[in-house]
Amino acid sequence: MQNQCLVNGQPATTVSITDRGLAYGQGVFETILVYQGIPCLLDAHLTRLEQGCARLNIPAAGLRQQLLEDLQVLKRPSDSAVLKITVTCGSGGRGYATPETPAPTRILNLSPLPDYSDNPDQGINVRWCETRLVCQPALSGIKHLNRLEQVLARSEWHDPRIREGLVCDTRGYVVEGTMSNLFMVSGSVLHTPDLSQAGIDGIMRNEIIRAARQAGLKVEVGQYSPQQVEAASELFLCNSLIGIWPIIRLEDLTFNLGDTTRYLQSLQLQRKET
Amino acid sequence: MQNQCLVNGQPATTVSITDRGLAYGQGVFETILVYQGIPCLLDAHLTRLEQGCARLNIPAAGLRQQLLEDLQVLKRPSDSAVLKITVTCGSGGRGYATPETPAPTRILNLSPLPDYSDNPDQGINVRWCETRLVCQPALSGIKHLNRLEQVLARSEWHDPRIREGLVCDTRGYVVEGTMSNLFMVSGSVLHTPDLSQAGIDGIMRNEIIRAARQAGLKVEVGQYSPQQVEAASELFLCNSLIGIWPIIRLEDLTFNLGDTTRYLQSLQLQRKET
């Protein structure tokens, strides 16, 4: 399939060099799985986008409607695809001062799904990253454009057999993967790190929490050390594109693809509509 | 004067929506005073740009030469002007993973100097910001494109009589202004905050430290509480565009424009060539 790009509803592949998304990272983005032509979990993605805009002083009134209209302009892909939506504060303002009435920039980019033909959903190798995520509650949770910590963490390894790295915050608690959220099974409880200080509040993470509770599983959100993660009986990573990737190796430790992970994978939550 | 923009040496005002500067803030920038047609302190600015590239895995071999060639393409402005140089990691790579051989994007934007006809160099009012800067040694010092903390700090006030806000780090130490570095005079010593954990290592700041030492002044770089800043006999802010702005009011406290500040202002360091 060919990429399709829209900027503010018009076919375009560039933005102004004065855009505050480029200058300061004043913007947010979503990476959405398009399955059988339908953007999955769209409502949740748009809601997080709106919440991020509010945190970054980007006006979001009417934004959802505009984005839904933009989506109508795109040709529906026959294969699975990735839809990236970016919303920035647009151009203007004086230095760091946000313009009084910002004119946000909407960027849609529909592209082919990455090649996962090596079936990472059967289990992946991961490592610990040395890069630490800072604790900044003013920015935690939202998927903003200031992602240098993730870029630095991802630059720590080049071995293609390692599919993801786990990252701790500056206090030493485990937060997430560079591009995914982390879950662990200990006993009969599903655990996932608290994201109030650092990390991205993943759409798939929330779907998994909801589905697990609905299935009667106990889910705890807390602060976990690397040692607690390493002591788990099952580990898996998730995001909107990959669904669930079980971890079968973390550095020198091996893990089984266990029943809880298999059950949650079987729900195919990443393909849900709405 | 009219803006003049170049992208990779060619007249252009846009960059690709896939540029990693926009997507992740993987890039650095410099804001340079152009005085009587000459970019001031150019060598220091280009050196900091190169150092920032090295920290962000952006190859900088040949970059300085390319930027100097780009500068030859720009028409020399007759008035004072601002030259903003941005260098990003360019497009490509897979998600956060930096491409194996990045093709950086060079953006030059020459624009009029902001209007300072109210003579802020005679003294300005400033305030304390509530936004805290995180301590991230991996990113401190360099002028990278992840500037949401500055945007949030600057959004804390709208009163145009307040020209700048002072920002502390998460430990409570004073770091800098939202767009400037801070100096204080206590007794016969010039003090300025240490920037190893947070903040931008300003070109003007370094010029001031050098000039002050050359003039026989004692200069100390350290960790200072807001109370220590408030107890100073003179306070001033600096950056490459404004030179030195004395602080005459900080919240309810008033300060004199003192001899040390006046002396350093008289050197007109911001207009230095090289």
Interface residues (C-beta under 8 A of the other chain):
Chain A: C5 V7 A12 T13 T14 V15 S16 I17 T18 D19 R20 G21 L22 A23 Y24 G25 Q26 F29 L56 N57 T86 T88 R94 G95 Y96 A97 T98 I107 N109 P114 T131 R132 V134 C135 Q136 A138 L139 H144 L145 N146 R147 L148 E149 Q150 V151 L152 A153 R154 S155 T170 T178 M179
Chain B: C5 V7 A12 T13 T14 V15 S16 I17 T18 D19 R20 G21 L22 A23 Y24 G25 Q26 F29 L56 N57 T86 T88 R94 G95 Y96 A97 T98 I107 N109 P114 T131 R132 V134 C135 Q136 A138 L139 H144 L145 N146 R147 L148 E149 Q150 V151 L152 A153 R154 S155 T170 T178 M179
